[in-house]
Amino acid sequence: MTPNVGSVGRRSADDRDVVAAIDEIDGRPQLVIADLTRDDAWVSMHETAAASLEEWR
């Protein structure tokens, strides 16, 4: 028997729906980035710790 080493239920990057928003968490503004196609696939950081758009250029 050969073990199956492939991913189960893996989706292509084209199927992703990733969004970003500023939201208030515990009374402080946070940058939240989430993959809407997956449950519990999100990350947040204090807004002041996030890079500005000008810093990305």
C-alpha positions as CSV (number, residue, x, y, z in Angstrom):
1,M,0.0,0.0,0.0
2,T,1.3,3.4,-0.9
3,P,0.4,6.2,1.5
4,N,-1.4,9.2,0.2
5,V,0.9,12.2,0.7
6,G,-1.2,14.9,-1.1
7,S,-3.2,17.5,0.6
8,V,-6.8,16.8,1.4
9,G,-9.2,19.6,0.5
10,R,-6.4,22.0,-0.6
11,R,-7.7,24.9,-2.8
12,S,-5.7,26.8,-5.4
13,A,-4.6,30.3,-4.6
14,D,-7.1,31.5,-7.2
15,D,-10.0,30.4,-5.0
16,R,-9.0,32.6,-2.1
17,D,-10.8,35.7,-1.0
18,V,-8.5,37.7,1.3
19,V,-9.5,41.0,2.7
20,A,-8.1,43.6,5.1
21,A,-9.8,46.1,7.4
22,I,-9.3,48.2,10.4
23,D,-11.4,47.0,13.3
24,E,-11.5,47.7,17.0
25,I,-10.5,44.9,19.3
26,D,-10.3,45.4,23.0
27,G,-10.8,49.1,22.5
28,R,-7.8,49.5,20.2
29,P,-7.7,49.9,16.4
30,Q,-6.3,46.7,14.8
31,L,-5.4,45.8,11.2
32,V,-7.2,42.5,10.5
33,I,-6.3,40.3,7.4
34,A,-8.7,37.4,6.8
35,D,-9.1,34.6,4.2
36,L,-12.9,34.5,3.8
37,T,-12.8,31.1,2.2
38,R,-11.5,29.4,5.4
39,D,-12.8,29.4,9.0
40,D,-10.4,30.8,11.5
41,A,-7.9,32.0,8.9
42,W,-7.1,35.5,10.0
43,V,-4.4,37.6,11.7
44,S,-4.5,41.0,13.4
45,M,-2.0,43.5,14.7
46,H,-2.1,46.9,16.4
47,E,-2.8,49.5,13.7
48,T,0.3,51.5,14.7
49,A,2.5,48.4,14.2
50,A,1.3,47.9,10.6
51,A,3.3,49.3,7.7
52,S,1.7,52.2,5.9
53,L,1.0,52.1,2.1
54,E,3.8,54.5,1.5
55,E,6.3,52.2,3.3
56,W,5.4,49.3,0.9
57,R,6.5,51.2,-2.2
